[in-house]
Amino acid sequence: MLKQADTFLHRIISSKNKLEGRLKLKKKALLVATNDAELPGISVVIPVIEKDLPLLAITIKHLKKYCQNPIKTIYIVSPDSLTIKEFCIMEDLVWVNEKVIAPVEKELIYDKIQNNLVNWIYQQFLKLSIDKIVEDAYCLILDCDTILLTKQYFVTHTKMILKSSDEYHFLYQKTNKAILPSLKWHSHSFIAHHQIIKIDILRELKQAVELYNKSDFFKVALEQCSLNFIKFSEYELYGSYVSTFYPNDVQIVYWNHKNLKAKDFKHFFRKPPNHFLTASFHNYNYDLFTKEWYSKC
């Protein structure tokens, strides 16, 4: 019954958010700065596995081209891999062994949820652990299959940009309320394949959850998501916390995003539209990303 209600609300609220979000973006170019030098610098964290490397090269290329915030450091978090290490050296990236920041072992996650979402939850926990390595005040977490398509910034000296997506599901918020009841219900979804994170607020969020539950943050998150159809999102949890406790410090902006399949990749980049902010290419394979197409992207 809960799942059916969630699906119904997803269709209604996501459609409403999409319409309102696109109308606002048409009225004003919200995310283009006239002077990049006036924007604060950020770090970037991208979790990766070896099969991601061909698309990651394009993701990095577009990140450097279109991110208006000065990028101080790009961290690549991955399992130990000589191929990934060599790629990081070639691209001047900082490689981080995921075991250095992993808050729990995969086996513990498997004991709780026992399905094919173990790696998905594990990667989310890695993203929520970036405060172990990031030294800057702000960090953009970027999924490796998500590509910037136009110039945009993610934080100013007064506001953080929270991306609002078409992925509204009240079950994610139900999990969040179980983790920390003081979080407000809202009609946005922050599951946008990327978000800017203020490191001090991320630490504060985890401390607040531990203080309320008298237990480790990640154990609480794992327990509650296992009780609620595995509906948990790192972006949704952080976005809900910031919009609840720091509403004057954020600007919520519609993501204007295109979700595509791997087979759409070449067609998309023959004439990439400039009215989308980002695009994601899921379930891709090596054959799509030749040197010829890398140069065109």
N, C-alpha and C positions, 0 to 999 in steps of 0.2 A: 504493500500500500504506500509506504514512504517513497519507494523508488518511482512509482507511477506519479505521485504528487510532485516529486522532484523533476521528472521529465516534463510534466505539464508546465510548471513554473519556469523551467529553463526556456521553453519555447516562447512563452509570453514575455518574460522580463528581458531575455537576451535580444529579442526582436525590437522591443522598445528602446533598449540601450543602444542598439546598432543605429536605429533611425535618428535618435536624438544626438548621438555622438557624431555621426557624419554631417548632420546639419550644422553643428557647432564648428567642425573643422572647415566646412565650406565658407563660413562667415569670416574666419580669421586663421592665418597660419600661426598656430599656437606655439610651435616648437622650433622655430627658426630664429636664431639670434643674429643681430646685426654685427656684433663684435665678439668673436670667440674668446678674445683675451679677457673679457669681463666675466667669464664663467669659471667656477671652481674646477680644479682638476679632480679626476676620479681614477680608481683602479677598476679593472674588469676581471671577473672570474668566469671561466668557461669549463664545465665538466665535460670530459671527453673519454671515449674508448677508441681503440685503434681503427675500427671501421669508419669512424667519423672524419678521419683526416682529409680525404678529398674535398668534402664540403666545408670543413673547418677552414681550409685555405681561403675559400671564397668569403666565408663569414668574417674572418680577420681582415681581409682586403676591404670589405664594405664597412666594417667597424671603423677602421682607420680613416676611410674616406668621408664618412657621413656623421660620425660622432663629433659634435661641436665642443663638448667638454674636453679639455686637454687630457689625454690618457697618460697616466704616469707609469702604470705597470699592468700588463696582461698576464694573469695567472692561468695556466692550463692544469687542471686537476684530473688525474687519471691513474689507472693501475700502472705498475712498473712496466715500461715498454721502451725498448731501445729506439723503435721507430718514432714514437711520440717525442722522446727526448731529442732526437736528431732534428725533428721538425721544429721544436721549440728553439733550438740553437739557430737554425736557419732563419727563423722569423723573429728572433730577438724577443722570445717569450720566456716567462719564468715557469718551469715545470715543478709541480708539487705532487708528490706521491699521495694518493688519496688516503692511504693508511695513516698518514701523519695527522689528518684532520678528522678522520671517520670517528664519530662519537660512539657507534655501536658496531659490532660485527654483523655481517650479513646473516649468519646463522641465527642470531637472536631475532632478527626480523622474520626469518623463515619460520621460526618456532611460533610466531604470533599469527602470521597471515597465510603461510603455506600456499601460495599461488604464484602466478607469473608476474606479479607486481612487486616482488621483492627488490629487484634492481631499481625500479622506479622510485620506491620509498627510500632506498639507500641513497640514491642520487639527491633526493630532496634533503635528506639529513646532511649530506656533504655541503650543500648550499647554505644550510642554516649554521654551518660551522666555519664560515669564512672569516669570522672574527679572530680565528687562531693565526691567520697568515696575513691578512690585509692590514697595512699600517696607515692608510689614508682614511679620512673621515667618511668618504662615500665610495661605494663600490657598486658597479653595475653587474648584476648576475645575468648572464646571457646563455640561453640554450644553444648548443653548437649547431643546430639545424635552422637557426633563426637569423635572417639576413636583413640588415638595415637597407632601405631603398631610397632614402632621401635625407637631407641634412636635418638634424634634430639634436636637442640637448636634453639632459636628464635631470639636471639640478642647477639652480641658480644660487646666489648667495642668500636668498630668502625663501625659496620654495623647492621642494622635491616634486618631481613629476611622477605621479602614480598612474600607470596605464590600466584602463578599464576595458575588459574584453567582452566577448559574446559567450563566455563559458559559465554563466550564472547557474549555480546549483545550490539550493538551500542546504543540502546534506553536508557540503563543505563547511558552511557556517555553523551547522549543528555540531560538527566535530570541534570547531574552534570554540564554541560556547562551552563545550564539555571540558576543553583544555583550560580555558580562562573565561569564566562566566561574565566578567565585566566588559567583554567585547560587545559592541553594538551590532544588532542586525542591520544590514544595508542591502541596497538593490544593485550594487556593483559586483562585478567579478574582477579580481586582480590576477587571474590565471592568464598571463599574457606572454609567456615564454621568455620574459625578461622583466626585471624591475631594478630600480635604483634603491640601494640599501644604505641607510645611515648606520654605521657600525655600532655607535653607542646605543642607538635605539634597538638594534638587534640583540645586544647584550642585555639591555633592560627588559626586553620581552621575555627572554629565557629566564632571567632572574625572577620576574613577576610570576611566571608559571610555576617555577620551583618553590617560591614562597607560598603560593596558594595551595599547591598540591602536596607540599612537604616530600617531594620526590624529584628525581632527575628529569629535566625537561624532555629528553628524547624517550625515556621510558613512558612518560605521560602521553606524549604524542603518539607513540606506537600503540599503547594500550587503547586510547580513544579511537584511533583510526581503525583498529581491528574490530571494535565494537560497532562501527558505523559504515559497513560496506566498503571499507578501505577508501573512504572519501576524505582525503587529506591533501592539502596543497601548501607548500612552503610560501608561495607568493600570496595566496589567499590569507594565510595566517598573519604574515607580516603586514600586508596591506590593511587588514582589518584592525590590527593593533595601532598602526600609524593614523588611520582615519578616525579611530576612536579617541585616541589620547593626544594627537597632534594635528587636529583638523586645520589649524591656521598655518601649518608649515607645509601643507601639500596642495598641489593642484591636480585634480583628477581629470585625465584626458583620455578620450576614446582611442583605442589602440590603432584603429584603421589598418587592419592586418589581413593578410591573405594566407589561408592554409591551403597548401598544395601537395600533390603526390609527386613522387620522384619522376614519373613519366611526363609531368608538366614542365620540368625544369628547362629543357632547351627551348621550348616554345615560349616560355615566360620571358627568358632573357634575350630572345630575338628583338623584342620591343617591350622592355620592362615599363609598366605604368608608373608614373610619378605621383599618383594620388594616394598610394599606400605608403604607410610609414615602415612597415616590416612585412616579411613573408617567411613562412616556414615550409621546409621540404622534408616530409616524413618518409621513412622506409625507403631511403635511397640506396644506391649501390655504386660500386667503384666505376662501372662502365660509363656512367653518365658524365663523369668529371675528367675530361681529357684536357691537355694543355691548351688546346684550341679554344675550348669553352671557358676555361679559366681566364684567358685573355679577354674574352668578350663580356665577362660579367662585371 
